[in-house]
Amino acid sequence: MPLSLTFERRSLIGLAAALALGACAAPPAARAEIGRQDPDHCQGQAVLKPLQPLAIQTARGPARFMVEMADTDLKREYGLMCRKALAPDRGMLFDFGAATENVAFWMRNTLIGLDIIYIRPDGTILSIARQAPPLDENPIPAGGVIRAVLELPGGRAAQLGIQPGDRVDHRIFAR
């Protein structure tokens, strides 16, 4: 087989593999997964810049954060894996781009506890998985249709009084 056809075939196989590497919302059998890593040698992704402002309107007033945007399949797949810390005013917003159902997150290769906030397409909070334990591979379902997921340091949602029904203000949600 000529070299160019071999390269083209390998490129197509690589493209197919990249497309199969879906977001956390896809069932495990439907995508290539990032394997379990040794926590001492975990390799994640760099901080996704530029950071973007996000506010949550709570009964106590607005809670403000600067968030990384996970808006591609690969960025969503890696998420906050292998991070050793996350500042109290930081987070990661996973944007699925449209209403999505059957979403479940897990904590594979995630070294820090997180609050996982599932957000409806209208920007209101559907549900919150509080204090998701590091490295736990049990799926944590949203419980309904969402547009995005916000991950915050574990315990921050309770500290700030964030509840289901609160409104998330970010450019991806219509006002």
C-alpha atoms as one frame of an Amber mdcrd trajectory, in Angstrom:
protein
   0.000   0.000   0.000   1.422   3.444  -0.882   2.624   5.577   2.004   0.051
   8.314   1.305  -2.856   5.844   1.536  -1.424   4.346   4.724  -1.094   7.835
   6.219  -4.586   8.803   5.044  -6.095   5.605   6.475  -4.267   6.160   9.786
  -5.476   9.778   9.830  -9.069   8.641   9.288  -8.719   6.049  12.046  -7.286
   8.764  14.314 -10.150  11.096  13.428 -12.713   8.379  14.162 -11.054   7.701
  17.511 -11.081  11.408  18.343 -14.778  11.663  17.500 -15.514   8.637  19.654
 -13.841  10.342  22.619 -17.109  11.833  23.799 -18.126  13.991  26.727 -18.777
  12.695  30.195 -22.450  12.450  29.204 -21.944   9.551  26.824 -22.326   6.059
  28.247 -18.917   4.417  28.802 -19.410   1.778  26.091 -20.057   4.487  23.462
 -16.714   6.292  23.725 -13.012   5.734  24.171 -12.251   6.561  27.780  -9.260
   8.074  29.452  -7.860   5.208  31.481  -7.354   5.116  35.215  -4.043   6.777
  36.161  -1.730   6.475  39.139  -2.618   9.512  41.308   1.080  10.243  41.897
   1.758  10.489  38.140  -1.594  11.710  36.859  -1.528  13.674  33.567  -4.459
  16.044  32.992  -4.959  19.201  30.940  -3.552  22.639  31.633  -5.812  25.386
  32.956  -8.226  26.316  30.162  -7.833  30.028  29.446  -9.111  32.642  29.261
 -11.115  32.348  32.458 -14.685  33.640  32.221 -16.905  35.276  34.843 -19.888
  33.335  36.178 -22.318  34.264  38.951 -24.966  32.255  40.755 -27.912  34.199
  42.155 -28.586  32.646  45.576 -30.928  33.603  48.441 -27.817  35.057  50.151
 -26.852  37.139  47.114 -24.590  36.507  44.129 -21.747  33.981  44.337 -19.062
  34.942  41.812 -16.502  32.689  40.148 -13.953  32.703  37.356 -14.399  29.521
  35.351 -12.572  27.492  32.762 -14.700  26.527  29.736 -14.821  22.849  28.792
 -16.643  23.243  25.478 -15.181  20.472  23.313 -15.402  16.709  23.709 -11.754
  16.391  24.700 -11.848  19.275  27.197 -15.009  17.830  28.775 -13.474  14.356
  28.921 -10.383  15.571  30.823 -12.221  18.137  32.923 -10.449  18.676  36.234
  -8.637  15.318  36.169  -5.264  15.283  37.925  -5.614  18.772  39.457  -4.233
  18.940  42.971  -6.149  22.070  43.997  -8.902  24.431  42.898  -9.186  27.921
  44.406 -12.487  28.710  46.181 -13.439  31.305  43.536 -12.637  29.024  40.559
 -14.508  26.316  38.715 -15.009  24.603  35.389 -18.126  25.005  33.233 -18.876
  22.065  30.921 -20.967  23.400  28.016 -22.791  20.777  25.957 -24.052  23.428
  23.514 -27.684  22.274  23.646 -30.182  20.524  25.897 -28.785  17.108  26.810
 -30.267  14.256  28.818 -28.917  11.131  30.495 -25.845  13.026  31.711 -23.782
  11.477  34.489 -20.344  12.525  35.711 -17.761  10.533  37.630 -14.523  11.303
  39.436 -12.021   9.081  37.610  -8.518  10.553  37.994  -9.991  13.525  39.882
  -7.785  14.094  42.906  -9.897  16.745  44.674 -13.451  16.610  46.005 -15.956
  18.564  43.922 -19.484  19.897  43.984 -21.083  19.011  40.635 -23.883  21.396
  39.663 -26.202  20.357  36.829 -27.723  23.357  35.013 -30.881  23.367  32.871
 -30.923  25.031  29.417 -32.607  28.124  30.950 -29.702  28.615  33.391 -31.443
  27.373  36.554 -29.816  24.719  38.702 -31.478  21.309  38.334 -29.463  19.364
  40.922 -26.235  19.379  42.923 -23.974  16.433  43.753 -22.289  17.746  46.888
 -18.805  16.683  47.926 -18.259  14.090  45.176 -15.353  12.034  46.526 -12.006
  11.970  44.711 -11.313   9.011  42.419 -14.844   7.573  42.758 -15.935   5.990
  39.480 -19.622   5.635  40.305 -21.763   7.659  37.870 -23.479  10.705  39.351
 -26.594  11.391  37.217 -28.064  14.839  36.613 -31.634  13.643  37.028 -33.073
  15.531  34.054 -32.323  17.607  30.953 -29.345  19.975  31.248 -27.289  22.334
  29.088 -24.181  22.581  31.275 -22.391  21.362  34.382 -20.427  23.499  36.810
 -17.741  21.924  38.980 -16.661  23.808  42.101 -14.358  22.878  44.970 -16.094
  20.365  47.244 -18.205  22.088  49.906 -18.440  25.504  48.213 -22.087  25.094
  47.208 -23.090  24.560  50.855 -20.821  27.373  52.098 -22.432  29.821  49.671
 -26.006  28.558  50.028 -26.267  27.400  46.403 -29.491  25.428  45.885 -31.464
  23.811  43.048 -33.565  26.518  41.404 -30.876  29.202  41.769 -29.995  31.058
  38.565 -26.582  30.813  36.880 -25.501  33.932  34.985 -23.038  33.196  32.186
 -22.938  34.118  28.510 -24.141  30.631  27.395 -27.528  31.124  29.086 -30.152
  33.473  27.600 -31.307  36.245  29.915
